[in-house]
Amino acid sequence: MSASNMTSTHPNVFLLMGIPGLEHLHIWISIPFCSAYALALLGNCTLLYVIWDNASLHEPMYLFLGMLAAIDLVLSSTVLPKMLAIFWFRDKVINFFACLTQMFFLHSFSIMESAVLVAMAFDRYVAICKPLHYTTVLTQTLITRIGLAAVVRAVALMTPLPFLLRRFHYCRGPVVAHCYCEHMAVVRLACGDTRFNNIYGIAVAVFIAVFDLLFITLSYIFILQAVLQLASREARYKAFGTCVSHIGAILAFYTPAVLSSIMHRVARRAAPHVHILFANFYLLFPPMVNPIIYGVKTKQIRECVIGLFLKKDV
């Protein structure tokens, strides 16, 4: 054995197993996964182009939507190409540092998406509760700062992970029982005391969930109070109708996460592929449905998309 291998505390590569127990179905499983990824690419790229190309959409609500679309593109593209390579070509090998990079992007952009949903809740709060101050509060400068804060928070929280994982000796082998380099799936291969990694991962997840969901909930309590004070039913319906798309995006992001968390605790003895399928659903569902939600429920987006394709036909 070479000296470099003797002194190395980590393997040069990991082997991603895909979905353990369902290897014989990988080709068939790849069909809905590939379809979902194609829809996510098409939908989010279309949203970004429409928002960039139409000056009428250069407003806070649509700029936040553009951030959400960009995050969804990166989030899905971090995982799906390698996952499809496993399903189609049995290309299970991933470099150790590529694995850490994938993990960093995956978790960082998930945190960013949660932050953007909080920003969009703030946008709806200002639009409905303080409509006269909307343009003076949500300026381009503030939107830029909110975007930067979302990035800084995610990077600050996730930067320790790769360094924490590099210090371990991986004596349980290089086989990761997952489709991608999920933090805890990699930690399970490590020897030594991994309690800090476990505690840190749970602490970050709880902090993000509690803080972000609390802010979103408070925003909608104030929004509901303001809507109920409007004189006519039509005005109430119109005001709350502007929040429907955002509520749909919140449900698309947090519901799979909550279900996956419940599954890990309630159905601990379930087959590993059940948990992995739920984790994949959590990653794929929001990027796929967010463009559909906003395309269907937001009139301005819908008209611009229809105009884009009609223009191409002409």
C-alpha angles and dihedrals in degrees: 000000000000123000091243090058092047094053096041114101094196136045119260090233141016126217114227108209097199109215108350112223093021100066091122089059098047093108092052094042089053091065097070090036093053091044091051091049092049090051091048092051094046096043099045095042089050091050092050093048094047093049092046094045099047118068090197088067095054090104128118096259093053094040089057088047088053089053090051092050092049091049091049090052093053093042095053094039091053091064114017103065092055091041092054090047088057092049097044106030103018087239096161099155119106126172115247094241092042087054092053090047092051090049092049094050093043097053096034094054091045088057090046091053091053090050092051090051087054090050090050090052088053089049091054090046093055093042094053105028099036105021095156091058097042098107094040094049101041099049125162088256093055092046090052091049092049090051092049091047090053090052095044093049093050095045093046092051096044102038093083093058099074091045092048091051095047091063095061128093108227102216095154092073135260098277113117110197094216144074093249141012100284113178100240093040088060094041090058089065093055127097124217130039109338096167094109091055090049093048093043093050093049092044093053092047093049093045093052094044096046098041097043097041091046091053092046092048093050091048091054093046089058091043091052091049091051093046094050090053092059113110103229131047090229092056091048091049093048094047095049091042089068088063098050095088092049092049088051091052091049091051092046091053104038103033096065089044092053092045091050091049092049091049091054091054104033100037102036091145093052117117113277092243090063092060092043093051090051090049090051091048089054090054099042104038102066096047090048100046103034094076089046092050094050094039093054101037102036112075097200093051092045093051093047093049092048090047090050094055094040089053090052091051091052 
